[in-house]
Amino acid sequence: MIRSKSAAKFDDRLAIAKGSLIGSFANGIEKDWAVRNAILSPWSNRQTEGQVTRLKFIKGHMYGRAKLDRLQARLIGVA
C-alpha cells in the first residue's frame, strides 16, 4: 500500500480496521489528512529526519562536555 501509493488500498484497509478492535484508531487516522497525504505523496522527509537524529546523537554524546562553540565545530567542522 505504501510503496504503490494506492488510495484504494488505503481506503480498503481503513474500512477493515474500522470494523475491528482498533476502530477508534482508524477513525482518527481517517480524520487526519496528514496520514493520508504521507502515504499518497511522492515526497519524503527522510533526509531531514536523518539530520535531526544525527544532531540529537551528537548532543547526547557531548552532554556536559561542550558549549555551543565546540558543538558547532563538531557538526560543521569549523575550527
N, C-alpha and C positions, 0 to 999 in steps of 0.2 A: 504494500500500500504506500509506504513512504518512498521507496525507490522508484515506483512507477508514477508517483504524483497523481494518483487517481482519486477524484472526488467521489465517484460512485462507490469505490471500495471503502472509503472513509465513512460515507453515509450508511452503507450496509453494516459495517462493524459497529457504528454508533447505535443503530437501531437494535441490533442484537444485544448490545451492552445495556440499553435502557430496560430491557425485559429481564435482566439478571439481577444478581445481588448488588452490583455496582451501578444501579440505575441512577442514583443521585449524583454520582461522579460523572456519569455520561451526560446527564442534563447540564452539569456545569461546563463540561467540555463543549457541548453544543452552543451554549451561550457565549463562550469565549472565542471570539473571532480570531484571536492571535494564534490559537492552536491550529485552527483550520488553515489559516494563511501560512503557517510554518510548514505544514505538510504539503500544501499545494504549490508553494512558491519555489522558484528555481534558485533563489538566493540562500546563502548560508552565512552564519556568523562564527564559523569555526576559527578563523584567524584571530578575531577579536578575543574570543574565549581562551584561546591558547596563550595569548599575550597576557591576559589578566591572570591566568593560572601561574604563568612564569613569574610575574611580578609578586604575587602572593607567596610563592615558594621562596623567592629571594628575600623578601621582607621577613618572613618567618625564620629563615636561616640566619639572618643578620640581626635578629631581635636583640636589643640591648647593647649591641656592639658598635653601631654606627649611627651617625646623624645623616641628614639629608645629603650632604656633600659626598660621603662615601657610598651611599646607596645610589646616587646618580652616577658616580664613577663606575660602579659595578654594572648598572643597567645599560648605560650609554657608552661607556668606555672612555669617558673624559678623565684625563689625568689631573 
